[in-house]
Amino acid sequence: LINQLPEANLILLRHLFGVLHHIEQNSGVNQMNAFNLALFIAPNMLWLPSPTGPEDESRSTKKVALLVQFLIENSGEIFGGDIASLF
């Protein structure tokens, strides 16, 4: 799916997840592992198209957080091994 994104969107995602991956690599110092980062950023990345109840929102946020955590942990494989060289 990522390869089907417009180039500008792909570049933005590579940079975003490059930053998140870099932060996660320093989790021993900053306490921000992939899980914590995902919980922090997930609600701002994807959301349901229409207002729903708190239970639906909570389920949706958890699913998005799992996806974001996966993308952070596997960013090198997903976005290319040179993701650290962006910085």
NORJORA-V350477 format. One record per helix or strand of 2 or more residues. SS is the DSSP state (H for helix, E for strand). FROM is the first residue (numbers start at 1). TO is the last residue. If there is no record, write none. Layout:
ss	from	to
SS	FROM	TO
SS	FROM	TO
This chain:
ss	from	to
H	2	4
H	7	25
H	27	30
H	34	45
H	54	73
H	75	79
H	81	86
